Amino acid sequence: MNRVKEITALSILTLGFLLTGCISAPSRIQNTEVLNPDEGLLLILSDRKWLETDRKIPPLIQLFYRPLGHWHNTGHVTFSDDENLALVRLPVGKYELNQASYVGGYLRFPEGTKFSIEAGKITYIGNFSLEVTWGFLFRPTRLVVTDNTEKAVKILAAKYPDVSDKYPIISEVLDLEIGRK
């Protein structure tokens, strides 16, 4: 039994070590901040369903991304507790989503799940709806991305009124459904 605990602890430490330095936390912005000329904003909504109830999923759902052409993840967007909107500052460029993870599992995005960031603009890539159901432990079993631009604009204006007034929104909603149906 002690051997199992040792292996589990070593696995967790190894995973933590491997992730340290590979992934940087994105820069969430304040309402009054001004973007640099080579930056834009990424806007994502998230809805979560927990074990077939209307309860929100506990903390830590992450969407991992990387610049197009890179082989490793360079950043992530984290949704926790009651957060349903993320507004993240990113350098101008083309990116791709790699995976969505949650404690107990992950879902890989299909190759070519891309979005781009333009200078001085907000790129909205969709409403990510994640359902976690019973399985071996808990695991995200289905993720669907839908266009909910109206809701995104409304929440953005309430949470970041200055940003919403200052920067135009570009819609690059991803047409995506992964996992079990």
Secondary structure, DSSP 8 states (H G I E B T S, - for coil): -HHHHHHHHHHHHHHHHHHTTT-B--EE--TT----TTEEEEEEEEEEEETTBSS---S-EEEEEEETT-SS--EEEEE-TT--EEEEEEESEEEEEEEEEETTEEEE--TT-EEEE-TT-EEEEEEEEEEEEESSSEEEEEEEEE--HHHHHHHHHHH-HHHHHHS-EEE----EEEE--
